Amino acid sequence: MEGNPKYHSLDPAKCIGCTHCMKACPTEAIRVVNGLAVIDDDRCVYCGQCHRVCPTHAFYVVQDDLAMIRSFKYRVILFPSIMIGQFPGKYSEDQIYDGLKKVGFTHIYEVEQPQQVLIDSINEVLKDQETPKPAISIYCPAIVRLIQGRYPSLTENLILRKAPHNLAAHFAIERLIMEGAKREEIGLFYATPCIAKIAAVKSPVGESESIADGIVNMNQLYNEVMKVISDKEVPDHSDQRRNLSSEGILWSLTRGESCHFGSRSIAIDGINNAVRFLERLENDQIENIDFVEMRACDQSCAGGILLTGNRFMTVERLERRAKRYPAAKNIPAETVRANTEELKKKLVLDPILPRPHFIFGKDRMKAMEKMSKAQRIVCFLPGIDCGACGAPNCHALAEDMVNNRAKMSDCIFLQQMWEGEGRITPDKAFLNVQKKWGTDRFKADCNKRGRRNEGF
Amino acid sequence: MKLTFSIQGGDFTNAGHPSSEVKKVLKQLGIDGKTIKNIVIALYEAEVNVVAHAWRGTVTVEIDENKITMLLEDEGPGIPDIELAMQAGYSTASKKVREMGFGAGMGLPNMKKNTDELIIESEVDKGTKVKMINYF
């Protein structure tokens, strides 16, 4: 299996090797080794739960150097509308756009501009009898990866239409070329609200190559804009938004997609909610639903880990903003694009294949042996999922053991028992724990977590 | 490999637990998605039958190299006429059960459709034994 590239990582100087991220991961992709969290990139779906729960902010998101934009003549920033929503209400859209220009971009595109083209295209897929129902949106890349890995049989329900950022990228290139730019002079940069979108832009699923030249993390861009933003009158940039519709602005919010499709549709936000729903869907216990919108973050993209504003305030600002914009169908097609047909063709994704990563090896007999062994091991573990072994729960530890990634003695309960029975020496037991949790774990340290009243 | 579960009659909230657990195991064994789906549908229907009609029951699942055997044994009213119960749309479910969205009379036909072998033995006022086998 081809490994996932690294789009997030953690700072060993900040990681205190606690168990928060390991416990929060919906795919059990994290283990603690030598007192540090380690991410299994093959299992990771880039949902960002680990970032959210980390008490020391040890996780960071890789990104491109913002200075690289200078090497292009035309510097396009593509960003989802959600970006606007997080700014304090006192800054107008033009002031934010003006700030982005001051940061160094020459062209500003909110990605949800030619939204009607996408709505029409998705509706075509839904009308097609061949598409298994419910059809599932590919909008949230963390959900796509979750389905590929954990619910492989549902990959055929995914709607093979690109996300707004791809559409906007094609659209921006087209427009600039019409204005006389050469393709190589255009630098496309995507401002991302989360890690999953970085992965979707840098190593897309169902596309042969990435369309953007670089990625800017939205929190960094927010800080850059806030440094230069003016609260005085600024030039009018509304021509850059002339294709923006109220549907486009609401697209990245919960129900932003589902309200357009099918006679019966469902919208789910939050990765754990998605997991519960997908379990039922896979068991065929969901009836008569045509369309499912699913986003990994609570409040969808407004809850993205790279957003600065409060998610509920962001939603509120966007909802107010959407009221001032026209409906997508009222934006004349010719302003969107001269050649909508060609754009429609570009919208189609290649099939998205399953990537099951919870298999105990290819040989079924061996896999069954391993599973039976893991089940027997669980009988001896305490079953309280304390995480002190460096695995998220007793079952995961048992699985790690049969895959030769952990030992019986990693369980501190078993170790205690063996010490009592005289099967291992206290020194050896101590060394075992040090191996998992690092040598400094037992030292008195007045900066340790909890020391500064970090409870509630 | 053997898995056992117990089912409480009338507990619709927890119906589906055994089939979900079995699904997890089959996925880890790398069984084909379509086969898993059939097994899970058949087992879920069978579980719901126990919940909807019986007082209590047990599920015993045996997984071998090339097949899965699911045995559901319940203590309950039993099925007086199995042939009639096998007909699509035939149901003895109570109004309460129907209001919860179950009891459409598709349970047994759905099980038959999704399993390779289905054997039902029943004794009125004692209980029912359902054995299903699916081959991988």
Boltz contact constraints between the chains, C-beta under 6 A:
constraints:
  - contact:
      token1: [A, 152]
      token2: [B, 33]
      max_distance: 6.0
  - contact:
      token1: [A, 153]
      token2: [B, 33]
      max_distance: 6.0
  - contact:
      token1: [A, 283]
      token2: [B, 40]
      max_distance: 6.0
  - contact:
      token1: [A, 283]
      token2: [B, 44]
      max_distance: 6.0
  - contact:
      token1: [A, 284]
      token2: [B, 41]
      max_distance: 6.0
  - contact:
      token1: [A, 358]
      token2: [B, 27]
      max_distance: 6.0
  - contact:
      token1: [A, 358]
      token2: [B, 28]
      max_distance: 6.0
  - contact:
      token1: [A, 359]
      token2: [B, 30]
      max_distance: 6.0
  - contact:
      token1: [A, 360]
      token2: [B, 28]
      max_distance: 6.0
  - contact:
      token1: [A, 364]
      token2: [B, 29]
      max_distance: 6.0
  - contact:
      token1: [A, 365]
      token2: [B, 65]
      max_distance: 6.0
  - contact:
      token1: [A, 367]
      token2: [B, 29]
      max_distance: 6.0
  - contact:
      token1: [A, 368]
      token2: [B, 1]
      max_distance: 6.0
  - contact:
      token1: [A, 372]
      token2: [B, 1]
      max_distance: 6.0
